[in-house]
């Protein structure tokens, strides 16, 4: 008897992030609000930023764009308004200014 595996065959909404990030956002959207969900939101944002840098090497996608994409992918369930996310956003804005080499 062969074991039948259930696969997620739903279309990927944003291909640059991939199915795993989409599944993580769906999982976090079903979690109750609390520190675990907040830390998962921060982790998802970090993963999304890294994947976006790989996909779009020429463009620097800030965390504001990632925040908008998280809200869009979760259909408004995740709002990214935790203090940890805001702290990460402030750090990235402070480190985002790069000096050009001459």
Long-range contacts (C-beta under 8 A, 24 or more apart in sequence): 13-73, 14-69, 14-73, 16-51, 16-52, 16-55, 16-56, 17-47, 17-48, 17-51, 17-52, 17-69, 17-73, 18-51, 21-47, 21-48, 21-51, 21-73, 22-73, 25-70, 25-73, 25-74, 25-78, 26-74, 28-74, 28-77, 28-78, 29-74, 29-75, 29-77, 29-78, 30-77, 38-82, 38-83, 38-84, 38-85, 39-84, 41-70, 41-78, 41-80, 41-82, 41-84, 41-85, 42-82, 42-84, 42-85, 42-88, 44-70, 45-70, 45-80, 45-85, 45-88, 46-88, 60-96, 62-92, 62-93, 62-96, 63-88, 63-89, 63-92, 63-93, 64-89
